[in-house]
Amino acid sequence: MKIAIIGTGNLGSSIAKGLINNKSFTSLYLSDKNTSAVKAFSNEDYVTLTDDNVLAVEESDMVIFALQPKHIDAVLTSVAPKITENHVIISVAAGVDILRIEGIIGSDKNIIRVMPNTAISIGKSMTCLCANEKGQEKIGLAQKIFDQLGTTMVISEDLVQAATVICASGIAFWMRLARATTQGAIQLGFEAEQAHELATQTCYGAASLLIESGRHPEQEIDRVTTPSGCTIEGLNAMEHQGLSSALIQGIVASFEKINQLKKN
């Protein structure tokens, strides 16, 4: 598969790293107006750096537009004449719906919205996908590519905004929880590096338990808590301070914000 990524900011670069690590292409074009931003990829086999978006489209079968919403219209317009019905067009631009993309390049193109997160760089992304009517023919191909970079889920487009908050913004939410656990460990006497390892490995273990067991979080919590024990004491103290409520409010606030951005 010949792939191009147009836009190599944090997410575009993360996707590139994941593709390179998994050797998921026959050729990879990384296009950015500032090629120095991707110079770290200059020595990779079968990877070409360019500032020519048209060239990147012409040389690729799948084109991933990893652009900020404010830039995507102009870039799509500039390359639209080179996009054929055989191209698989993927957008990871938050808040940019399929109808908007169709309005620029046409509804007869394979258009797929993909929402990964930055864990894609290490092959651990939770990635959600949806497609226009034409793109349904190619969504399996896109899913196969992104399955190599983590876990995928095909959803309806009306859930993409919510998926962005849970999966993409969610990385930051979980990082903040890991940081808070690290700070607590330091307060209890651990050195910073020890505290970081304790927090991150415990977080990893908790997620792995849920994934591998398929159990509900409360079932795993019940296996840790004992009557009058220290775990339930800590959990109750956190809930009294509004831990669950704060997380839910934060998720809803992010969802409301992304909907505002879409309207603008």
C-alpha positions, 0 to 999 in steps of 0.5 A, a space after each residue: 500500500 502506497 500511503 501519504 500523510 499530509 500534515 506531520 504535527 503531533 498526530 501525523 508524526 505519531 501515525 508515521 511512527 506507527 506505520 514505520 514501526 509496523 512496516 505497514 506500507 510499500 512507500 510512505 510520503 510525508 508532506 509538510 510545508 516545513 520538511 525540517 519538522 519531519 527530518 527524524 524520518 529522513 533515513 527511513 527506508 521507503 519514506 520520502 519527505 516533501 513539501 509538495 502535497 500534489 506529488 504526495 497524492 499522485 504517488 499514493 493510494 491512501 492519503 491521510 490528512 492529519 491537518 488542523 480543521 482551519 487548514 484542511 479546506 484549503 489543502 483539500 481544494 489544492 489537491 482535489 483535481 488529483 484525487 481519483 475514485 481509486 484513492 482512499 481519503 482519510 481525515 483525522 481532522 477533529 470536527 471536520 465531517 464527511 459532508 464538508 469533505 465531500 463538498 470539496 472533493 466530491 461524494 464519489 470519492 472514498 472518504 473515511 474519517 478516522 480518529 486515533 490517539 497519539 498512542 498510535 506511535 507505539 501501536 496501542 491506539 484506540 481508533 474509531 472509523 466511519 465512512 461515506 457511502 462510497 467509502 464503505 467499500 474501502 473501510 475494511 482496508 483502512 481498518 486493516 491498516 489501523 488494526 496494525 497500529 492498535 485496536 479499531 472500532 467502526 462507528 456511525 459518524 454521529 458518534 465521532 465527536 464523542 469518540 474524539 473526547 473519549 479516545 483522543 482527549 482521553 489520553 490526556 485525562 489518563 495521563 493526568 490521573 497517572 501524574 496525580 498518582 505519581 505525586 501521591 507516591 512521592 508524598 508517601 516517600 518514593 523518589 520521583 523515578 520510582 513513583 513514576 514507575 509504580 504509577 504507570 505500571 499499576 495503570 498498565 496492569 489495571 487496563 490489562 486486567 480489564 481488557 484480558 478478563 472482560 470484567 466490569 471495573 467494579 468487579 475488579 475493584 471488589 477483588 481489591 477492597 476488603 471490609 474496613 480496609 485501606 482501599 475502600 477508605 481511599 476510594 470513598 475519600 476520592 468519591 467524597 471529593 468528586 473524582 467520578 463526577 469531575 471525570 464525567 464533567 470533564 468529558 462532557 465539557 470537552 464534548 461541548 467544546 468540540 461541538 462548538 468548534 465544529 459550528 465555528 
